[in-house]
Amino acid sequence: MSSIAELVEHEVMSWPNVEKLPHRFGGVEFRVNGHEIGHLHGNRQADLPFPVRLREELVAEGRASLHHILPQTGWVSYYIRGPEGVPGLIELFRLNYERYNRPAASPRTKQE
């Protein structure tokens, strides 16, 4: 049986352009195109960075909690209470992934 962290890691690493690195405060960090999309602290907690406005929405909707150390920032904490919490966490990682993995806008061609 896989651990919660292994389940999350397996899903997030299946997305194109995601890389996994050791996180500076312990755990595993996921990056896409040079941007951290979040990190796991084992099987119990994940922290993810969002713009403050989006963080406010996520917390108000009960999808995440204020960051345990930096509550005034855009960071959120997600407390993993068991396997049933994995889909909600993966949704948050996906939300951040899509913010940083958008295709670049194609340059406009000059009409003559």
N, C-alpha and C positions, 0 to 999 in steps of 0.2 A: 504494500500500500504506500502511495506517495504522501509526503508531508504536504501541508498547505503551501508552504513556500515553494516546494517543487512543482505543485500544480500551477501556481501563479507564474513561476519562472518559465515553465514549459509553454504556456499560452503566450506570454509577452514576447518570448524569444522566437516565436513562430511568425511574428510580424516582420515585414521587410525593414531593413535599415536599423534594427535595434541591436545595441551592443550591451553586454553585461560587464560590470566592473565592480571591484570591491568598493564599498562605500567608506568614506573617511571616518564615520562614526560607528562602523561595524555594519555588517549585513551586506546586501547586494544592491547595487544601483543599476538602473536601466537608463540608457541614453538613446536618443534618436537624432541624427544629424547634429551631434555635438551638444544637445540640450538634455539635461536630466528630466525624465518624465516621472520619476519617483524612485523610491528605494524601499526595500523590505528589511525589517528587523526580525528575522526569523519567522516563526509561524504566528506571531502575536500582533504585529503592527506594521503599517506601511505609512510613509509620509510622501506627499505629492505636492508639487508647486503649481499654483494656478494664479491668474490675475485676481486681485482682491475682489473685484465684482463677481467673478465666477465662484470664488471661495465662499462669498456671502450667500450665493444661491445654493450651493451644495450643502452648506451647514444648515441653512433655513429649511431645506427639504429633508434633512436628516440623513443625507447620503454620505456625510463625512463629519468630522469634529474639528474644532479649532486645533491648530497645531499645539502639541503639548508644551513646547518651549517658546514658540514664536507666534502667539495668537493674533498679533496685529498685522501679520504679513499675509500673503496669499497662500502660504503653506497650509495644508490640512493633514490631519492624522486620521487613519482609518484603523480601528481596532478590530482585529480578526477574532471573532468569538467562536469560530468553528468552521467546518467545511461549508456551511450554509452562507457564510459571508464572502466566499470566494467570488461568486458572480458579480456582486456589487463592487468589489475591489477591482476586478478585471475591467468593469465598465469605466471606472475612474482612470485606470491606466490607459484605456483605449481613447478616452476623451482627450487626455494629454497627448497621446501619440498622434492623434489626428490634428492637433494644433501645430505640431512640429513636422509633420510628414506630408504637408500639402504640396502638390506640385507647384513649381515656380510658375508665376504668370508668364505667358509667352509674350515676347516683345511685340509691340504693334508694328505692323508694316506701314511704311509711309506710302500714302496714296499720291500718285502723281497725276 
